[in-house]
Structures are given as structure tokens and as C-alpha cells.
Amino acid sequence: MAEKKIITVFGATGAQGGAVARAIFADASGDFAVRAVTRHPESDRARELERLGAEVVQADMDEEATLGPAFEGAYGAYLVTNFWEHMSAEREKAQAAALAGAAGHAGVQHAVWSTLEDTRECVPLDDDRMPTLQGSYKVPHFDGKAEADHYFPDAGVPTTFLRSTFYWENLIGQFTPRQSEDGVLQLALPLGTSRLSGIAVEDIGKVALAVLQRGTDLIGATVSIAGEHLTVTDMCAAITKAIGLPVQYLPLTPDAFRALGFPGADEAGNMFQYYADCEERFTGARDLEAVRELDPDLQDFDTWLAAHREQLLAAWT
């Protein structure tokens, strides 16, 4: 029996990395083994990964010296940074540079780098439709990743650039509908009538696995993914049908959303404004049929809602 190829998975106890690990565990071919990277190997999530068969190793993207052992002997890697933990594009870029250097030094044969578009290609810095943030970005968690893309080929890392989008799981977390004064659930977002590209986190993991299984075919390629493109009005109608409670769309202006004042409100407001103002460009880059070729079980929004109905009700009521 051939020895399994090691895939080093960063963010393995988080959303994207966890989805990649689960996709590998569920893969009938058994081609790959998971090396799960975490700062906290003693955590419950890390121990669960270990129970499922992962090799759990400790490393920290902010401490470059810790990264080498995480890549040693690995065939491939899934590389993801977490802007929302610190909300600094410069720090995220530094983490990406550290990952690229360590992966290149270790001779990783195929990395999947979780990245996003450079929003300034659609909304230039001198465009006053939205404020410039952190000095030189429109949507820092997009633009910083895009700026970091070149670190990987520059370091000699054969890389596929995986561009994801809004997680539907955010509806259970950061962007949960709120009850109005009359008790009606309202989803307040600044998207107007534009479509939002959304995806189930699990499908990010499945696509990443498919990319790795394709060998060299997608090295150097940008793979942009989504599960469905929907207006928020249509999303609310689907949610209403799925949970049996009325959910209304409360459209806000981007300025009103940025003024909500929660941590990262300006960042999120700019993000949603980018989704809306650059809708055709963003959705057009995400061909759902092409994504389905990589992930035949790609979930649409209705499918995701059905699978998460109880979680939605518990979070919203």
C-alpha cells in the first residue's frame, strides 16, 4: 500500500482549515494524510482532529521559526490566514510571507493559498464611494491577501490561488438576523438589490481537496468559488421557508452599516459595498458549473439551510 502524502493544513481548528481536514478524512481514495497546524494543540478541537487521525503540530504564523517543522516532509499544504483575529492587513501579509518562505524552503510540491480579489481594481483608492482603510486599502482583508499572492511563486512554491467568498455560516455568527421591536427577524445588510455570492464552508474544503488531487493541473491557476449567487431578498425568502419564521431584508446604506460601530464595521461595510458595486465582476469570476466539476456535491443555499435549520433556529430565536 502506497504511503499517504502529507498535507499540512493551517487553520485546522478553524473554519476553512477544518473543512479541508474533514474533506481529507472523508476521502475514499485515502491518498492524503492530515498534518493539522495549531497554536493550541491541547485544545478540544485539536484533540478531536488527532482522534480522527491527524498528526497535530504546534506552530504560529507570527513566529516564523516555528513553521519549518510543520512543512517538513509534506507533499502539499493548505494555507489560510485569519484577518478577523487581529484586523491588520500588514500583519496578514507578514504571516503570508512567513508561510511562503517556510513552504518554499521545505520544498512543498503543491500549496493551496486561500486568497481574495484586490478590490482596488474595481474601486481605486481615490474613489470616494467608500473610505480608504489602514492607509492604502479599500477592503483590507481582501486587498492584503491579494498583495501577498506573489510571495508564493517568488519563494518557489507551486501554488493554486483559491478565492472563496462569503460563508453562509456567517448567518449563524457575525451577521445573524436581529429581532426588530415588533419581534420580526431582520437581516440588515448594505447590498441593495445586488446578488451576494455565498458558499458553505464545507465546500471550500472539498474544492481544496479536489485541487490537490488534480496534481499539477491547477498549479499557477486562480480558482474562484461560490455555491450560489442570490439577492438578500431571495435569501430571506429561502430562510423563511426553511425555518418557518418570517425573515425580512432590511437594506441599509453602506454608510449606515459602517456606522453600526461593532469591531470591524467599517471593514465589513466596505466589503458588502464591494460585493454590491462590483457584483458582475465578482459573481462573473465564479462559474458555479466549473466549481461543481471540482465538487459534484456543491451545496446551494436551500441545501445548506436544510442541513443547518436547527442551528439557525437556536441562534436566531
N, C-alpha and C positions, 0 to 999 in steps of 0.2 A: 504494500500500500504506500503510495507516494506521501511524502511528508507535507503537511499543510504549510501554506505560505502565510507568514505572519503579516497582519495588517495592524499597524499602530494607530489607535483611534484616540484622538484628543477630544476632550469634552464628553468622554464616555459616560459620565454620570449626569450629563445634561440632556437637552432635547435632541439636537442633531446627532451628536456622537452616540448617544444611547440608542437612537434609531438605527444607526449604522451597525452597532454591535448586535442588536436584535435581528437585523436582517441577515447578518452572517451566521448567527446561531441557528436561524430557521432555514438556512440554505441547504437543500437536499444534496447538492454536489459535494459539500464539505471541503471545498478547495482551500478555504482560508481559516486561520485561527485569529482570535482577537487578543491584541495586547491593549488593554484599557489603561489610559493615562489619566491620572487624577492627582490633585494636590493632597487629597484626603483619602488614602487607601483604607482607613479604618471606618469610613462612613458606611451606612447601611446600603446605599446604592452600590458602592464599590464591592462590598461583600456579596451582594446579590449577583453582580457580574462574575465574581470569582466562582460562586456556586454554579453558575450557568456554564462555566468552562473557560472564562477569560483569564489570561495572565494579567494581574493588576500591578502596575508600576507607578511609582511616585515621581512626578516632575512638575515644574512650574514654568510657564512661558515667560514669566518675568525674571527668571533666573536661568540664563542661557546654559550655564554649566551643567544643569540638571537634565538637559534634553538629550544629550548624546546617548545614554543607555536606553532611552525609550525607543530609539530608532535602530539600535544595534541588531543586525541580522534580520531586519524587517524587509519584506518584499515591497509592501505598499504602506500608505498612510492616508488617514482622513484627518484633515487639518481644519479646525474651526476655532475662531476666537469669539469672545463674548463681550461685545461693546457695552452692553447694558449693565455689566457688573461695575464698570468704572466710568463709562460715558466719555472716554477720551479717544479721539481718532489717532492722536500721536502715539498713545500707549498701545493701541491696537496694531498700528503699523510696526512698532518696535517688536511686539510679540510675533508678528508675521515674519519679520526679518530674522528673528532668532530661530523660528521654526524652519525657515528656508535654509539657513546656514547649517543647522544640525542635520536636516534631511539630506542635504547635498553632501555633507562630509561623510555620512553613513552609507551613501550610495543607494538610497531608496530608488526603486525602479519605477514606481508609479504613485504619485501623490494626487489626491483629490482635494483641492483647496476650495473651501466654501466662501464664496465671494459675492459681490453685488455690482450693479452698474455704477458708473460715475455720473451722478445726477447733473453735474455741471455741463455735461454735453447737451443737455436739454434746457437747463436753467442756469445760464452763466452767472458767475459771481457778481457781475454788475447789473444783473436783472433784479429789480426791487420787488418782484412778485412775492418773494419770501426773504426773510432775513438771512444774512450770512452768519454762520455759527463757527465758533472756535477759530476765528480768524480767516480761514480760507476754504470753508466747506459750506455746501447747502444742506446736505443730509450727511453728517459726519460718519455714521455707521455704514453708509453706502460708499461714500467717496474715499474714506480711508482704506477700506478693503480693496477698492479698485486701484488705488495708488500702489498698494502692496503687491498687486498681481505680478509685476515684473521681477520681484525678489526671487521667485521660484525658478524660472528659467535662467536667471542670472547666476543662481547658485548651482546650476546644472541638474536641477530636479525635474524629471519628466512629469509634467503636471497636466491634469484636466481641471478646468475652471468651472465649478458648479455654482450657478447663480440661482438661488432659491427665491422665496417671496414670503408674503405674509402667512404666518401659521394660523390655521383655523383654531388651534389650541389657545391662541391669544384671547379668544372669546370666553374662555374659562378663567383667564387670568387678567392680564393688564387691561384689556378692553372689554370687560364684562358689561353687558347691558345693566342699566340702573333703573330703579323704580322712580317714576315721576310722583308728584304729590298726590295724584289720584290713583296711584298703585299700578299704573301701566308700565311694563318694561319698555325701555327706550334704548336703542343703540345710537349713541351720539358720535358721529364721525364727520369729518370735513371732506366728503367725497362727491357731493352733488349727485349728478346722475351718471358719473363715470363708473366703469367696472373696476373691481378690485380683483387682482389675481391672488388666489389663495391656494394653500396646499396643506394636506395632513403631514405632520412631522414624520410619521412612519414611512411615507412615500419618499421623503428625502433620503432616508436610509436605504430603501430598496433601489432607488436610482443610483446612489453611490456604489452599491454593491454591483449593479449591472455594469457600471462604468469600469470598475476594477476587473470584472470578468471578461470584458472586451479586450483585455491586454493592451497592446499598443495602439489600437484603432482610434482612441479618443485622446491620446496624448497631444497636448497643444490646443485642443478644442475647447470652446466655451459651450457648456450645456446649460440652457436656461429652462427652468422647470416651473410648473404650476399644475394644479389639479382641475381648476375651473376658473373662469372669469365671470364675475357676477356683479351687478349693481347692488348697493346695500339694501335698496328696496326689495329686490328679489331675494337677497339673503334673509331679510326679516320675514318675508312670506314663507320661505322654506323652514326657518326656525319655528315660526308659529305653528306650521303644520306638524313639525316633528315633535314638539313638546306639548302641544295642546294648550298653550297660553299665548295671548296676543303679544307680539313684539313689534314695536313701531320704530321706524327710522327717524331720528331727529337730526336733520342735516345742520351742521354748524359751518360757519366760515372758517377758513384756516386761522385767521387772527383770533377768533373766539376760542378755537381749540387750543392754540398756543397759550392763551391767557388763562387756561384752566389751572395752571400753577403746580401740577404734580411734577415730581422729578422727571425730567426728560420731555416735558410737554412741548417745548419748542422744537426739539428733535423730532418727536412723533408728528407734530403738526406739519413740519416741513416734509416729512416722509409721505403723509397722506396727500398733501398738496402735490407732491411729485407724482404719486400714483395717479391723481386726477388729471393734472395738467399735461402729463406725458403718457396718458393712457394708451394711445395707439402704439406708441413706440415700445412701451413696456409689455403690453399683452402680445403685441406682434412678435416679440422675440421668444414667446413661449407657445410653441406649437404643441397643442395637447396630444395630437396623434403621434408626434415624434416622441413625446415623453412616454406615451403609452407603449411604444415599441421597446423602451427600456424597462418599463414597469407595467406589465399587462394588467395588473390588479389596481392600477391607479384609481384612487377614490375621487368621486365628485363630491360636491358639498352635501347632497342628500345622503349619500352613503356614510360620510363622516358623521353627520348629525345622528343618524340611526345608531351608530356604534357608541355615541357619547351622550345619548339622551339623558341618562340618569345623572351623569356628571354635570350636565348643563342645568338640569333642574336643581340639583343640590347647590350649585354656585349662584344661581340667579334668584332663588326663592327663599 
